[in-house]
Amino acid sequence: MKSYIKRGFAAYPEEDETNGRGQDLWARPAKDSVEVLMTYPPKLRVNGKIVPWPEGQSPEDVYREYLHLENKQTETGFTPLRGRQTEDLEDIKDFSLPSAQKEDSGQLHPLRKQYLENRLEQLDYAERQQRRQDDFTTRMYGRENYGEEREKILEELRSGKQSRLPDARTQDEKFWELADRQTAKEKYPQTPPKVGEEISRFRREHPKEYDEHMKNMKDDAKTWDEINKDIQQGKMSPEQISDAQWGGILEKSSKDLEAAKQQKTDPYCNIYARDRMLKKGIYMPPGQSANQMIEHMESHPESFEKLPKKNDADGNPTLLDHQQAQDLSKKGHTVVATYHNPSDEDHGHIAIVNGKAGMKKSGSEHWGTNVPSVDGYNTTEKHIIEGQSLSWQFSKDREPRMDYYVFKGQSRPLR
């Protein structure tokens, strides 16, 4: 909306008492304001009153006509556009609303031309949006063809004569348009009207796909605990976790790790190792201690392979194969070093083997051999240290209850 005549100035000359000449058009203060409404057909609003804007007249001409009619109303007591005497209407017979451009007109009305140019920009934007939308959005909202309307607009701009697109809709299409509009008002009152109508149409035309989409949306909103419960009950497998669900799991895991770091009281090797594994695309259940994580890996040999131990001097398989764990980690496999505490009241320990950091020599007072580097919670320093010798997190006396697990299952692709 653009104001042509600002509030506080008059737009009609008045006779000067001294010389009888008309004053300057913008010279005197007044209460009147005139605004051009950017509509088609064009209209003016004078002091809050809608006034038609005839073709070929400027806003100032319309305003002068408006004042002229107002003056006549004051003199005769008749309303200018209603209940007027026939002779009083003669001077405003041309004051009609241009509801359509005359076909024989040599040029378009300025506001009509502006409308057409704006509409072309809207069509360009709509087409760009359609090119960017995904397949589901295209199936749900459809794809409009604006070519015919664009050609009509360009032809009208070239010829200077108004054209109208024919309403090619069938009676059934008109009926369902009204039905979808009513459904949108009743079922989706908080949704923008056009979006609600498209949802109603898609639900009507593709009921199975709509129901499946709504189910997926509900499933995507499930918590990590709810997803894990479905896995335990056999309703789904870790491979069936959707991208949205996996994103929620990663977000919750990161928050748990940050909260554990802030607490600085209880060991959180389990939370750190779980977060690292999840970020590698390996599913782990929520809320498990280190002992429970080890038991989970033990109970899923199809995904976690326990590396065999080497024989000791007595021929018993009690010695960890550090070199094999290092080699597998260096090749890109996820290898986990674990200690299962025989007492559930005490903490076990779990760390991720860091193949890139390489083997490190451990003195005779510790392991007395080369051991892998690991990433995990250092119980002495009470924080996470990455690339540290395994001997700093696991003592030699724990070896009988220690194991290496290598993940051999199917991990999610990293995005």
KOLMI-921058 format. One record per residue (C-alpha): residue number from 1; y, x, z. Coordinates in nm, 4 decimals. Layout:
# residues N
R   n        Y        X        Z
R NUM        Y        X        Z
...
***
This chain:
# residues 415
R   n        Y        X        Z
R   1   0.0000   0.0000   0.0000
R   2   0.3366   0.1424  -0.0960
R   3   0.6767   0.0272   0.0289
R   4   0.9287   0.0095  -0.2518
R   5   1.2062  -0.1393  -0.0402
R   6   1.2251  -0.0011   0.3104
R   7   1.2894  -0.2088   0.6193
R   8   1.6548  -0.2125   0.7104
R   9   1.8060  -0.2457   0.3606
R  10   1.8800  -0.5391   0.1363
R  11   1.7907  -0.5523  -0.2311
R  12   2.0239  -0.8273  -0.3515
R  13   2.3975  -0.7707  -0.4238
R  14   2.6408  -0.9726  -0.2241
R  15   2.9993  -1.0604  -0.3182
R  16   3.2520  -0.8389  -0.1480
R  17   3.5156  -1.0453   0.0332
R  18   3.7967  -0.8162  -0.0768
R  19   3.7348  -0.7435  -0.4420
R  20   3.4602  -0.9894  -0.5406
R  21   3.2403  -0.7158  -0.6839
R  22   2.8769  -0.6802  -0.5981
R  23   2.8018  -0.4236  -0.3341
R  24   2.5647  -0.1356  -0.3943
R  25   2.1992  -0.2439  -0.3992
R  26   2.1002  -0.0314  -0.0991
R  27   2.4378  -0.0298   0.0806
R  28   2.3997  -0.2786   0.3620
R  29   2.1547  -0.3121   0.6515
R  30   1.9216  -0.6110   0.6564
R  31   1.5962  -0.7257   0.8102
R  32   1.4091  -0.7673   0.4827
R  33   1.1207  -0.5458   0.3730
R  34   0.9265  -0.5579   0.0485
R  35   0.5810  -0.4030   0.0072
R  36   0.3681  -0.3729  -0.3040
R  37   0.0072  -0.4754  -0.2357
R  38  -0.2272  -0.2549  -0.4346
R  39  -0.4426  -0.5425  -0.5545
R  40  -0.5239  -0.6964  -0.8858
R  41  -0.3506  -0.9231  -0.9760
R  42  -0.0510  -0.7454  -0.8184
R  43   0.1452  -0.9132  -0.5415
R  44   0.4387  -0.8385  -0.3155
R  45   0.4770  -0.9047   0.0540
R  46   0.8299  -0.9954   0.1578
R  47   0.8872  -1.0169   0.5319
R  48   0.5163  -1.0859   0.5766
R  49   0.5046  -1.3524   0.3051
R  50   0.2869  -1.2990  -0.0043
R  51   0.4898  -1.3404  -0.3244
R  52   0.3435  -1.3252  -0.6801
R  53   0.4530  -1.0372  -0.9006
R  54   0.4916  -1.1602  -1.2621
R  55   0.4244  -0.9273  -1.5497
R  56   0.7202  -0.7370  -1.6869
R  57   0.9284  -0.7575  -1.3686
R  58   1.0146  -0.4791  -1.1278
R  59   0.9801  -0.5232  -0.7503
R  60   1.3600  -0.5489  -0.7275
R  61   1.3613  -0.8359  -0.9817
R  62   1.0944  -1.0194  -0.7856
R  63   1.2871  -0.9700  -0.4648
R  64   1.6064  -1.1068  -0.6190
R  65   1.4119  -1.4109  -0.7380
R  66   1.2693  -1.4526  -0.3910
R  67   1.6172  -1.4475  -0.2331
R  68   1.7427  -1.6888  -0.4978
R  69   1.4673  -1.9359  -0.4133
R  70   1.5264  -1.8900  -0.0419
R  71   1.8934  -1.9674  -0.0899
R  72   1.8020  -2.2832  -0.2850
R  73   1.5684  -2.3836  -0.0050
R  74   1.8527  -2.3534   0.2418
R  75   2.0837  -2.5613   0.0228
R  76   1.8390  -2.8347  -0.0793
R  77   1.5979  -2.8391   0.2136
R  78   1.3007  -2.8164  -0.0182
R  79   1.0268  -2.5526   0.0008
R  80   1.0553  -2.3214  -0.3037
R  81   0.6931  -2.3438  -0.4190
R  82   0.5831  -2.6700  -0.2618
R  83   0.7464  -3.0118  -0.2767
R  84   1.0259  -2.8911  -0.5061
R  85   1.2195  -3.1235  -0.7286
R  86   1.1315  -3.0946  -1.0989
R  87   1.4727  -2.9596  -1.1915
R  88   1.4493  -2.7018  -0.9134
R  89   1.1222  -2.5734  -1.0550
R  90   1.2630  -2.5124  -1.4003
R  91   1.4132  -2.1788  -1.2985
R  92   1.0816  -2.0507  -1.1644
R  93   0.8482  -2.1749  -1.4376
R  94   0.7792  -1.8137  -1.5392
R  95   0.7179  -1.7090  -1.1810
R  96   0.3368  -1.7285  -1.2177
R  97   0.0535  -1.5137  -1.0896
R  98  -0.0894  -1.2870  -1.3635
R  99  -0.4526  -1.3673  -1.2896
R 100  -0.5660  -1.1884  -1.6049
R 101  -0.4125  -0.9599  -1.8600
R 102  -0.3200  -1.1540  -2.1703
R 103  -0.5514  -1.0636  -2.4570
R 104  -0.2622  -1.0296  -2.6991
R 105  -0.0610  -0.8128  -2.4619
R 106   0.0424  -0.4801  -2.6070
R 107  -0.0131  -0.2864  -2.2841
R 108  -0.1864  -0.3181  -1.9510
R 109  -0.0041  -0.4073  -1.6367
R 110   0.0685  -0.0847  -1.4405
R 111  -0.1409  -0.1943  -1.1432
R 112  -0.4274  -0.2989  -1.3700
R 113  -0.4205   0.0448  -1.5312
R 114  -0.4142   0.2120  -1.1929
R 115  -0.7078  -0.0003  -1.0811
R 116  -0.9119   0.1012  -1.3855
R 117  -0.8394   0.4698  -1.3333
R 118  -0.9366   0.4442  -0.9672
R 119  -1.2546   0.2621  -1.0649
R 120  -1.3498   0.5461  -1.3008
R 121  -1.3181   0.7896  -1.0099
R 122  -1.5388   0.5619  -0.7988
R 123  -1.8040   0.5534  -1.0723
R 124  -1.7983   0.9335  -1.0963
R 125  -1.8484   0.9589  -0.7202
R 126  -2.1287   0.7001  -0.7192
R 127  -2.3127   0.8822  -0.9976
R 128  -2.2837   1.2147  -0.8144
R 129  -2.4257   1.0544  -0.5000
R 130  -2.7173   0.9091  -0.6971
R 131  -2.8001   1.2491  -0.8407
R 132  -2.8121   1.3991  -0.4912
R 133  -3.0211   1.1292  -0.3186
R 134  -3.3911   1.1884  -0.2462
R 135  -3.6844   0.9947  -0.3912
R 136  -3.7227   0.7579  -0.0960
R 137  -3.3535   0.6657  -0.0990
R 138  -3.3782   0.6019  -0.4724
R 139  -3.6775   0.3711  -0.4226
R 140  -3.5094   0.1913  -0.1344
R 141  -3.1593   0.1456  -0.2757
R 142  -3.2385   0.1652  -0.6449
R 143  -3.0395   0.3508  -0.9093
R 144  -2.7429   0.1816  -1.0726
R 145  -2.6477   0.2319  -1.4374
R 146  -2.2698   0.2488  -1.4592
R 147  -2.2609   0.3344  -1.8296
R 148  -2.1717  -0.0139  -1.9554
R 149  -1.8927  -0.0621  -1.7033
R 150  -1.7560   0.2851  -1.7815
R 151  -1.7457   0.2095  -2.1547
R 152  -1.5682  -0.1214  -2.0938
R 153  -1.3058   0.0493  -1.8791
R 154  -1.2457   0.3272  -2.1313
R 155  -1.2187   0.0720  -2.4139
R 156  -0.9688  -0.1318  -2.2151
R 157  -0.7589   0.1754  -2.1401
R 158  -0.7629   0.2752  -2.5089
R 159  -0.6806  -0.0699  -2.6453
R 160  -0.4423  -0.1809  -2.3731
R 161  -0.6185  -0.5177  -2.3557
R 162  -0.8186  -0.6444  -2.0632
R 163  -1.1925  -0.6942  -2.0985
R 164  -1.4368  -0.8388  -1.8526
R 165  -1.7974  -0.7472  -1.7918
R 166  -2.0230  -1.0489  -1.8459
R 167  -2.2242  -1.1644  -1.5455
R 168  -2.5747  -1.0977  -1.6757
R 169  -2.7500  -1.1887  -1.3496
R 170  -3.0136  -1.4583  -1.3586
R 171  -3.0160  -1.7508  -1.1187
R 172  -3.2986  -1.5875  -0.9219
R 173  -3.1006  -1.2634  -0.8884
R 174  -2.7963  -1.4552  -0.7654
R 175  -3.0129  -1.6446  -0.5156
R 176  -3.1716  -1.3301  -0.3718
R 177  -2.8327  -1.1611  -0.3532
R 178  -2.7098  -1.4413  -0.1284
R 179  -3.0366  -1.4420   0.0682
R 180  -3.0198  -1.0671   0.1301
R 181  -2.6592  -1.1014   0.2392
R 182  -2.7530  -1.3693   0.4926
R 183  -3.0533  -1.1699   0.6167
R 184  -2.8321  -0.8651   0.6670
R 185  -2.5915  -1.0690   0.8819
R 186  -2.8730  -1.2089   1.0977
R 187  -3.1051  -0.9082   1.1392
R 188  -2.8726  -0.6101   1.0990
R 189  -2.5398  -0.7200   1.2484
R 190  -2.4495  -0.3649   1.3585
R 191  -2.5174  -0.2185   1.0127
R 192  -2.2548  -0.2006   0.7342
R 193  -2.2977  -0.5160   0.5186
R 194  -2.3925  -0.3363   0.1969
R 195  -2.6484  -0.1191   0.3739
R 196  -2.7955  -0.4247   0.5453
R 197  -2.8278  -0.6044   0.2110
R 198  -3.0090  -0.3060   0.0569
R 199  -3.2466  -0.2846   0.3535
R 200  -3.3237  -0.6546   0.3175
R 201  -3.3836  -0.6157  -0.0561
R 202  -3.6091  -0.3125  -0.0137
R 203  -3.8081  -0.4836   0.2621
R 204  -3.8557  -0.7885   0.0404
R 205  -3.9528  -0.5969  -0.2737
R 206  -4.1593  -0.3190  -0.1103
R 207  -4.3052  -0.4621   0.2131
R 208  -4.5885  -0.2066   0.2505
R 209  -4.3657   0.0935   0.1920
R 210  -4.1039  -0.0502   0.4264
R 211  -4.3603  -0.1029   0.7059
R 212  -4.4967   0.2479   0.6548
R 213  -4.1472   0.3936   0.6657
R 214  -4.0612   0.2072   0.9872
R 215  -4.3896   0.3244   1.1447
R 216  -4.3099   0.6829   1.0481
R 217  -3.9641   0.6500   1.2008
R 218  -4.1191   0.5221   1.5248
R 219  -4.3768   0.8011   1.5242
R 220  -4.1112   1.0641   1.4567
R 221  -3.9341   0.9569   1.7761
R 222  -4.2424   1.0297   1.9932
R 223  -4.2137   1.2908   2.2661
R 224  -4.4242   1.6065   2.2857
R 225  -4.6356   1.4521   2.5636
R 226  -4.6971   1.1386   2.3551
R 227  -4.7990   1.3457   2.0538
R 228  -5.0355   1.5563   2.2641
R 229  -5.1910   1.2393   2.4089
R 230  -5.2600   1.1107   2.0560
R 231  -5.4241   1.4447   1.9708
R 232  -5.6431   1.4329   2.2817
R 233  -5.7479   1.0759   2.2003
R 234  -5.8392   1.1724   1.8453
R 235  -5.5693   0.9529   1.6865
R 236  -5.4251   1.2525   1.5033
R 237  -5.4738   1.6254   1.4579
R 238  -5.2179   1.9036   1.5029
R 239  -5.2090   1.9357   1.1239
R 240  -5.0832   1.5750   1.1008
R 241  -4.7720   1.6366   1.3093
R 242  -4.4709   1.5441   1.0960
R 243  -4.1779   1.7766   1.0344
R 244  -3.9542   1.5584   1.2517
R 245  -4.2067   1.5630   1.5368
R 246  -4.2499   1.9385   1.5071
R 247  -3.8738   1.9827   1.5202
R 248  -3.8664   1.7821   1.8444
R 249  -4.1448   1.9975   1.9915
R 250  -3.9611   2.3211   1.9052
R 251  -3.6398   2.1863   2.0552
R 252  -3.8137   2.0871   2.3809
R 253  -3.9931   2.4231   2.4010
R 254  -3.6672   2.6154   2.3573
R 255  -3.5009   2.4085   2.6300
R 256  -3.7939   2.4727   2.8663
R 257  -3.7675   2.8477   2.8044
R 258  -3.3933   2.8535   2.8664
R 259  -3.4379   2.6542   3.1872
R 260  -3.7080   2.8984   3.3065
R 261  -3.4826   3.1972   3.2357
R 262  -3.2024   3.0399   3.4377
R 263  -3.4304   2.9641   3.7333
R 264  -3.5341   3.3296   3.7867
R 265  -3.7898   3.2455   4.0578
R 266  -4.1291   3.1530   3.9107
R 267  -4.3047   3.3647   3.6435
R 268  -4.2810   3.2032   3.3011
R 269  -4.5084   3.4156   3.0807
R 270  -4.6822   3.0936   2.9740
R 271  -4.3562   2.9271   2.8594
R 272  -4.2484   3.2343   2.6645
R 273  -4.5880   3.2877   2.4960
R 274  -4.6126   2.9175   2.4097
R 275  -4.2648   2.9198   2.2545
R 276  -4.3506   3.2275   2.0470
R 277  -4.6711   3.0668   1.9221
R 278  -4.5003   2.7390   1.8343
R 279  -4.2379   2.9264   1.6342
R 280  -4.5240   3.0872   1.4411
R 281  -4.6502   2.7369   1.3528
R 282  -4.9340   2.7368   1.6075
R 283  -4.9628   2.4160   1.8083
R 284  -4.9984   2.4473   2.1861
R 285  -5.0036   2.1572   2.4366
R 286  -4.7069   2.1060   2.6708
R 287  -4.6957   2.1760   3.0427
R 288  -4.9866   2.4216   3.0639
R 289  -5.0082   2.7215   3.2978
R 290  -5.1300   3.0600   3.1728
R 291  -5.4841   2.9795   3.2932
R 292  -5.4787   2.6431   3.1152
R 293  -5.3514   2.8012   2.7919
R 294  -5.6401   3.0511   2.8055
R 295  -5.8864   2.7676   2.8631
R 296  -5.7350   2.5792   2.5698
R 297  -5.7879   2.8779   2.3392
R 298  -6.1405   2.9250   2.4725
R 299  -6.2271   2.5618   2.4004
R 300  -6.0990   2.5829   2.0410
R 301  -6.2996   2.8648   1.8812
R 302  -6.2323   2.7157   1.5374
R 303  -5.8685   2.8205   1.5808
R 304  -5.8786   3.1050   1.8350
R 305  -6.1329   3.3818   1.7968
R 306  -6.2042   3.5891   2.1090
R 307  -6.2396   3.9532   2.0142
R 308  -6.5709   4.1025   2.1319
R 309  -6.5550   4.3712   2.3979
R 310  -6.7007   4.7201   2.3665
R 311  -6.9877   4.8434   2.5814
R 312  -6.9208   5.0562   2.8862
R 313  -7.1321   5.3536   3.0030
R 314  -7.3952   5.1155   3.1363
R 315  -7.4151   4.9305   2.8055
R 316  -7.2305   4.6231   2.9287
R 317  -6.9565   4.4664   2.7116
R 318  -6.6682   4.5037   2.9560
R 319  -6.4132   4.7185   2.7688
R 320  -6.1276   4.5684   2.5676
R 321  -6.1028   4.6756   2.2032
R 322  -5.7362   4.7741   2.2059
R 323  -5.7423   4.9290   1.8598
R 324  -5.8822   4.6183   1.6936
R 325  -5.6181   4.4034   1.8630
R 326  -5.3478   4.6425   1.7429
R 327  -5.4807   4.6517   1.3847
R 328  -5.5015   4.2731   1.3556
R 329  -5.1507   4.2289   1.4955
R 330  -5.0128   4.4893   1.2579
R 331  -5.1660   4.2967   0.9650
R 332  -4.9679   3.9896   1.0659
R 333  -5.2183   3.7977   1.2777
R 334  -5.1105   3.6427   1.6066
R 335  -5.2993   3.8255   1.8828
R 336  -5.2715   3.7175   2.2467
R 337  -5.3556   3.9361   2.5474
R 338  -5.4744   3.7280   2.8433
R 339  -5.5812   3.7552   3.2066
R 340  -5.7544   3.4515   3.3582
R 341  -5.6969   3.4373   3.7315
R 342  -6.0085   3.3222   3.9192
R 343  -5.7816   3.1359   4.1604
R 344  -5.6018   2.8380   4.0150
R 345  -5.3494   2.8676   4.2961
R 346  -5.2345   3.2035   4.1603
R 347  -5.0877   3.2791   3.8212
R 348  -5.2818   3.4150   3.5294
R 349  -5.0984   3.6165   3.2659
R 350  -5.0505   3.5945   2.8905
R 351  -4.8532   3.8052   2.6394
R 352  -4.8182   3.8484   2.2635
R 353  -4.9388   4.1759   2.1074
R 354  -4.6549   4.3508   1.9194
R 355  -4.8193   4.5328   1.6289
R 356  -4.4907   4.6707   1.4950
R 357  -4.4182   4.8553   1.8207
R 358  -4.7481   5.0436   1.7857
R 359  -4.9913   5.1883   2.0380
R 360  -4.8624   5.3565   2.3532
R 361  -5.0325   5.6153   2.5705
R 362  -5.1224   5.4996   2.9202
R 363  -5.1744   5.7649   3.1883
R 364  -5.4945   5.8221   3.3813
R 365  -5.3519   5.6394   3.6819
R 366  -5.3372   5.3266   3.4653
R 367  -5.5619   5.2738   3.1636
R 368  -5.6172   5.6377   3.0712
R 369  -5.6104   5.5587   2.6972
R 370  -5.3854   5.4259   2.4217
R 371  -5.3025   5.0552   2.4582
R 372  -5.1070   4.8091   2.2392
R 373  -4.7466   4.7101   2.2934
R 374  -4.6865   4.3528   2.4067
R 375  -4.4045   4.1001   2.4348
R 376  -4.4036   3.9038   2.7576
R 377  -4.2859   3.8469   3.1120
R 378  -4.2725   4.1591   3.3268
R 379  -4.3600   4.0568   3.6807
R 380  -4.1845   4.3626   3.8279
R 381  -3.8596   4.3285   3.6358
R 382  -3.8890   3.9474   3.6463
R 383  -3.7711   3.8908   3.2879
R 384  -3.8997   3.9100   2.9320
R 385  -3.9516   4.2570   2.7818
R 386  -4.0622   4.3004   2.4206
R 387  -4.2422   4.6041   2.2764
R 388  -4.3476   4.7323   2.6193
R 389  -4.6797   4.9036   2.6890
R 390  -4.9568   4.6653   2.7896
R 391  -5.0096   4.8804   3.1016
R 392  -4.6773   4.7553   3.2413
R 393  -4.7974   4.3949   3.2426
R 394  -5.1755   4.4229   3.2929
R 395  -5.3402   4.6599   3.5395
R 396  -5.6743   4.8296   3.4643
R 397  -5.8539   4.6526   3.7500
R 398  -5.7980   4.3178   3.5717
R 399  -5.9885   4.4217   3.2585
R 400  -6.3113   4.2354   3.3470
R 401  -6.1211   3.9050   3.3324
R 402  -5.9033   3.9990   3.0357
R 403  -5.9525   3.9093   2.6685
R 404  -5.7810   3.9314   2.3329
R 405  -5.7606   3.6125   2.1239
R 406  -5.6623   3.6168   1.7580
R 407  -5.5446   3.2993   1.5874
R 408  -5.7570   3.2246   1.2780
R 409  -5.6737   2.8557   1.2358
R 410  -5.4285   2.6835   1.0034
R 411  -5.0677   2.7272   1.1089
R 412  -4.7741   2.5237   0.9860
R 413  -4.5665   2.6774   0.7070
R 414  -4.2499   2.8367   0.8452
R 415  -3.9338   2.6579   0.7245
***
